């Protein structure tokens, strides 16, 4: 269920003005390249500071890959791009053992980076997709019976196009559940698209983004997010929302306890990014859809009636009483 966290190894958390300044600089850096998508950038940073994985699902050309690359660049972490196609093998992701000088020697694959951009993940075969399951959940890779630890922190940002189905393999529920959040970018507003053209005309590039954090700079931010206070009433509110997905009309399968844990982790990071030392019911409501929607399996009859997981979650949030402040 819960992903093992190595936060204890990150050292002392930042606090006060230093914390606020660092987070502000990260957001400013990414938003300077990803125009008009401040909400999506904030969600991506929430996911990163929650030690989770993010699935970006949208049509081509709206900036999914650019968001992932700019976040990695601003964070100053090592990153690798995995361009998935049907012929990519599991060993192309995890690495292989090569026999040399009388012994097997492990050659790590591109998964051994702090930040992985899994581009067009649904074009990979189920066998290759399954190679990511252990890495995303356990932060390890097992090859030939030997388990190798991945870097810490470790984050996967995967992209997929929901429109073009030819040559794609739908992500299995088990893999979808490994993503802390799923979101989309959408088309930019008219003025923002004009700004994108102007920046492109002037030669702006992701490579121009300067790292805000140095080596190991993410660790203190992650450690600070863990220290955010979550009242018992707020935790109960999260569980009530998740439990309601299991009995909601039109839902074949609701969210598991992993969804509750994900909601807890994400709300702590969001509260910290917004300058608070505690989680509010509003944080839970903001993150319920990106954290839970992709975990629900909707009944085919409900789908035929135009009911989506987002609609169901909005109904749940409206029906579950939020805790009142003392």
Secondary structure, DSSP 8 states (H G I E B T S, - for coil): ------GGGG-S---HHHHHHHHHHHHHHHHTTSTT-HHHHHHHHHHHHTT--EEEE--TTSSHHHHHHHHHHHHT--EEEEE--TT--HHHHHEEEEEETTEEEEEE-TT-SSEEEEETGGGS-HHHHHHHHHHHHHSEEEETTEEEE--SS-EEEEEE-SS--TT-----HHHHTT-SEEE------HHHHHHHHHHHHTT--GGG---SS-TTHHHHHHHHHHTSB--HHHHHHHHHHHHHHTTSTTEEE---HHHHHHHHHHHHHHHHHTT-SB--HHHHHHHHHHHHGGG-EE-HHHHHTT--HHHHHHHHHHHS------
